[in-house]
Amino acid sequence: MSQDEADPSKEVGVKVEIYNGDLIGTAEWSSPGEVDLDITDAAQRAFFEDYFEAEDAFLTGSIGDEEMASERRDASREAFTRATYGLAAYSYTVRIPEETPSPSALRSSRSRAASSAR
């Protein structure tokens, strides 16, 4: 793993389109505590602001040694991604726009670029 991949400040954002039949807008996690919303409807925007600032609680640890843990939905890339799956409970669907490259695609393109430079 390169130093950039291990550095959390170098994390790649995640952007999703949110639908309820029609496109509502987009939500993009850019850094811990930062979710940028591009949603024009004020009521919808307020719902998503509250939703991504909320905290989830869950069990962690091995069987017999369980612990409760909690995490804000905007705390990390992974927490944001899990939170987008949770939108299904509110009858929303999400889609990752094609123009947003996935982290694995970025790593693959870096690997190809490094290989061709040799």
RODO-2510 file (C-alpha; in nm, 4 decimals, decimal comma):
residues 118
     n   res          X          Y          Z
     1     m     0,0000     0,0000     0,0000
     2     s     0,1397     0,3374    -0,0950
     3     q     0,1661     0,6174     0,1588
     4     d    -0,1121     0,8110    -0,0217
     5     e    -0,3503     0,5137     0,0071
     6     a    -0,2837     0,4854     0,3818
     7     d    -0,3311     0,8598     0,4453
     8     p    -0,6988     0,9285     0,5337
     9     s    -0,6640     1,2899     0,4174
    10     k    -0,6093     1,1542     0,0636
    11     e    -0,9388     0,9595     0,0586
    12     v    -1,1422     0,9826    -0,2590
    13     g    -1,4940     1,1190    -0,2198
    14     v    -1,8067     0,9221    -0,2960
    15     k    -2,0939     1,0743    -0,4902
    16     v    -2,4408     0,9245    -0,5247
    17     e    -2,7557     1,0256    -0,7081
    18     i    -3,0713     0,9923    -0,4983
    19     y    -3,4066     0,8946    -0,6482
    20     n    -3,7635     0,8515    -0,5268
    21     g    -3,8843     0,7643    -0,8742
    22     d    -3,7402     1,0924    -1,0028
    23     l    -3,3937     1,2330    -0,9409
    24     i    -3,3967     1,4312    -0,6159
    25     g    -3,0324     1,5363    -0,6301
    26     t    -2,6875     1,4220    -0,5278
    27     a    -2,4973     1,3685    -0,2054
    28     e    -2,1190     1,3599    -0,2016
    29     w    -1,8983     1,2608     0,0909
    30     s    -1,5780     1,4641     0,0610
    31     s    -1,4158     1,4367     0,4058
    32     p    -1,5089     1,3396     0,7634
    33     g    -1,8146     1,5413     0,8631
    34     e    -1,8574     1,6866     0,5124
    35     v    -2,1438     1,5727     0,2894
    36     d    -2,2162     1,8106     0,0038
    37     l    -2,5809     1,8054    -0,1024
    38     d    -2,7046     1,9235    -0,4402
    39     i    -3,0779     1,9106    -0,3654
    40     t    -3,3019     2,2019    -0,4598
    41     d    -3,6175     2,1121    -0,2615
    42     a    -3,5748     2,2670     0,0863
    43     a    -3,7721     1,9968     0,2727
    44     q    -3,5807     1,7157     0,1002
    45     r    -3,2508     1,8937     0,1648
    46     a    -3,3308     1,9306     0,5374
    47     f    -3,4174     1,5589     0,5588
    48     f    -3,0844     1,4563     0,4010
    49     e    -2,8834     1,7013     0,6123
    50     d    -3,0321     1,5457     0,9256
    51     y    -3,0006     1,1941     0,7862
    52     f    -2,6277     1,2147     0,7104
    53     e    -2,5489     1,3919     1,0415
    54     a    -2,7217     1,1158     1,2421
    55     e    -2,5383     0,8406     1,4261
    56     d    -2,5864     0,4654     1,3821
    57     a    -2,5319     0,2125     1,6623
    58     f    -2,4365    -0,1486     1,5954
    59     l    -2,2809    -0,4556     1,7548
    60     t    -1,9163    -0,5313     1,6887
    61     g    -1,6703    -0,7910     1,8124
    62     s    -1,6700    -1,1697     1,8173
    63     i    -1,9465    -1,3888     1,9598
    64     g    -1,9362    -1,3767     2,3350
    65     d    -1,7307    -1,0566     2,3311
    66     e    -1,9782    -0,8214     2,1627
    67     e    -1,9617    -0,4474     2,2130
    68     m    -2,1855    -0,1625     2,1098
    69     a    -2,0272     0,0844     1,8730
    70     s    -2,1581     0,3995     1,7106
    71     e    -2,0582     0,6047     1,4114
    72     r    -2,1866     0,9169     1,2412
    73     r    -2,3039     0,8574     0,8856
    74     d    -2,0709     1,1303     0,7595
    75     a    -1,7647     1,0160     0,9578
    76     s    -1,5991     0,8141     0,6800
    77     r    -1,6354     0,6985     0,3238
    78     e    -1,7490     0,3583     0,4479
    79     a    -2,0047     0,5016     0,6929
    80     f    -2,1458     0,7232     0,4159
    81     t    -2,1721     0,4253     0,1804
    82     r    -2,3526     0,2178     0,4458
    83     a    -2,5862     0,5123     0,5113
    84     t    -2,6797     0,5332     0,1433
    85     y    -2,7916     0,1670     0,1585
    86     g    -3,0087     0,2601     0,4562
    87     l    -3,2039     0,5062     0,2414
    88     a    -3,3980     0,2086     0,1026
    89     a    -3,5927     0,2066     0,4328
    90     y    -3,7319     0,5458     0,3278
    91     s    -3,8157     0,4252    -0,0286
    92     y    -3,5177     0,5985    -0,1886
    93     t    -3,2794     0,4416    -0,4345
    94     v    -2,9230     0,5525    -0,4964
    95     r    -2,6903     0,5213    -0,7908
    96     i    -2,3238     0,6054    -0,8296
    97     p    -2,2939     0,8384    -1,1309
    98     e    -2,0686     0,7081    -1,4058
    99     e    -1,8511     1,0200    -1,4098
   100     t    -1,7374     0,9459    -1,0538
   101     p    -1,4540     0,6916    -1,0740
   102     s    -1,4455     0,4265    -0,8051
   103     p    -1,1365     0,4030    -0,5824
   104     s    -1,0489     0,0648    -0,7366
   105     a    -1,0691     0,2186    -1,0855
   106     l    -0,8385     0,4986    -0,9724
   107     r    -0,5897     0,2443    -0,8329
   108     s    -0,6090     0,0424    -1,1563
   109     s    -0,5434     0,3498    -1,3693
   110     r    -0,2491     0,4449    -1,1450
   111     s    -0,1101     0,0908    -1,1792
   112     r    -0,1454     0,1013    -1,5593
   113     a     0,0196     0,4434    -1,5703
   114     a     0,3087     0,3223    -1,3543
   115     s     0,3500     0,0088    -1,5696
   116     s     0,3556     0,2055    -1,8953
   117     a     0,6103     0,4515    -1,7520
   118     r     0,8604     0,1695    -1,6978
***
